[in-house]
């Protein structure tokens, strides 16, 4: 086997192990995962949507402070380069 195939197989095995540990932590087994695949995908989508909704609120809150400060430094930087 060429070396890059071996590396790829090792990466897949390690990643599969990590995902298996995470699924086990949430008490998800392969039989349930396959039997309820549609519901599982819907649950995953809902969790991702909640995380995005939660994160966007804090990004916008931080942007209210960060963007004006960045703009001030940006303008001072432009004025300093003109001289």
C-alpha positions in Angstrom: 0.0 0.0 0.0 1.3 3.5 -0.8 2.1 5.6 2.3 -0.6 8.2 1.7 -3.3 5.5 1.7 -1.9 4.3 5.1 -1.9 7.8 6.5 -5.5 8.3 5.3 -6.6 5.1 6.9 -5.0 6.0 10.2 -6.7 9.4 10.1 -10.1 7.8 9.4 -9.6 5.3 12.2 -8.6 8.0 14.7 -11.4 10.3 13.7 -13.9 7.4 13.9 -12.6 6.6 17.4 -13.1 10.2 18.5 -16.6 10.4 17.0 -17.5 7.1 18.6 -16.3 8.3 22.0 -18.4 11.5 21.6 -21.5 9.5 20.5 -21.0 7.2 23.5 -20.8 10.1 25.8 -24.2 11.2 24.6 -25.4 7.6 24.9 -26.1 7.2 21.2 -25.5 3.7 19.8 -25.3 2.7 16.1 -28.6 0.8 16.1 -30.6 3.9 17.4 -28.7 6.2 15.1 -29.6 4.2 12.0 -33.2 3.4 13.2 -34.0 7.1 13.9 -31.8 8.6 11.2 -34.4 11.2 10.1 -35.2 12.3 13.7 -31.4 12.3 14.5 -30.7 14.6 11.6 -33.6 16.9 12.6 -32.3 17.0 16.2 -28.7 17.8 15.0 -30.1 20.6 12.8 -32.0 22.0 15.8 -29.0 21.9 18.0 -26.8 23.6 15.3 -29.5 26.3 14.8 -29.7 27.0 18.5 -25.9 27.3 18.7 -25.8 29.7 15.8 -28.7 31.7 17.2 -26.9 31.9 20.5 -23.6 32.9 18.9 -24.9 35.5 16.6 -26.3 37.5 19.5 -22.9 37.7 21.2 -21.1 38.5 17.9 -23.4 41.4 17.3 -23.1 42.6 20.9 -19.3 42.5 20.6 -19.3 44.2 17.2 -21.0 47.2 18.7 -17.8 47.8 20.6 -15.1 46.3 18.4 -16.1 47.8 15.0 -16.0 51.5 16.1 -12.6 50.9 17.9 -11.3 49.2 14.8 -12.5 52.0 12.6 -10.8 54.6 14.8 -7.5 52.8 14.6 -7.9 52.2 10.9 -8.5 55.9 10.3 -5.5 56.9 12.4 -3.4 54.4 10.5 -4.4 55.9 7.2 -3.6 59.4 8.3 -0.2 58.4 9.6 0.7 56.8 6.3 -0.2 59.9 4.3 2.4 62.1 6.0 
